[in-house]
């Protein structure tokens, strides 16, 4: 799983396997509730998920045998996007 430099969408992060194939995308978007955010996992094989928490997302990544370093990258991405959304008040 690697974050690609070719990602043009600021609210998504591609998750790649060791061969460089995208197996899923993580997305952070504004929720219907103006004070909440939705975290989505769009999995190429298993469908789409709206995860209830960052912990739930990490548990899904654990089941997929994602390395600790790659999980850290996902957490950094989530933190960056959540801070950005808070600043623009979407």
N, C-alpha and C positions, 0 to 999 in steps of 0.2 A: 504494500500500500504506500503510495507516494503522492504528495500534492504536486500536480503538474503546474509548470509555469505558464502553460497555454490556457489556463482557466480564465475566461473573460467575464464570468459572472461573479460579482462580489459576495453573493450570499450562498455560494456553493463551494464544496471541496470534493474533488474526485478522489476516490479510494481505489488504488491500483494494487494488483497482486505483484509478486516478484518478477513476473514476465512483462510487466508494464500494461497489462490489460485492466481496464476500468471494470470493477465488479460492483461498485455502488457509488452514490453521491450523497453527501451530507449537506443539508440546506437549513439555513436559519431565516425565517420570514416573520413578518408581523402577524399576530393572531387577530381574530375578530375582536377580542377584548383589547382595547388600546394599551393596556399595561402589561400585556403578556406577549411572549414570542413562541412560535412553533419550531420544533426541531424535527426535521424529516430525514428519514433514511430511505433513499430510493435504490433498492437492490435489484440488479439486472436479472438475477435468477429467482429471487423469492418474493418480489413485489415491493410495495411501498408501505412504510411504517411511519406513523406519527409517534415519536417516542415521548413518554411522559416526563422523562428527566434525563439529565446527562449521565447519571448512573446506569439507567436502562440502556442507553446507547453504548456505554463502555462494556456492559455485559454482553450485548450483541457482538461487539468487536472481539471480545474474549472468546466467544463461541466460534468465531471465524479464525481464531489463532493469529490475531493481529499483534505485532510486537509492541512492547512497552514504548519504544521510541515513537512508533507511528501513532499510538494512542495519545501520547503527549502532543503530537502535531495536531491531532483532532481537537484536543482540549484548547490549545492555543488558538486555533481557528475559531472555535465556538466563543471563546472569551473576546477575541477581537471583534467578531460580528455582533455579539450582544452589546458590547460597549458602543459600537458604532450606531446600532439601532437606538440605544438609549439617548445618545447625543442628538440624533436627528428627530427623536420623539415620534417615530412612526407607530 
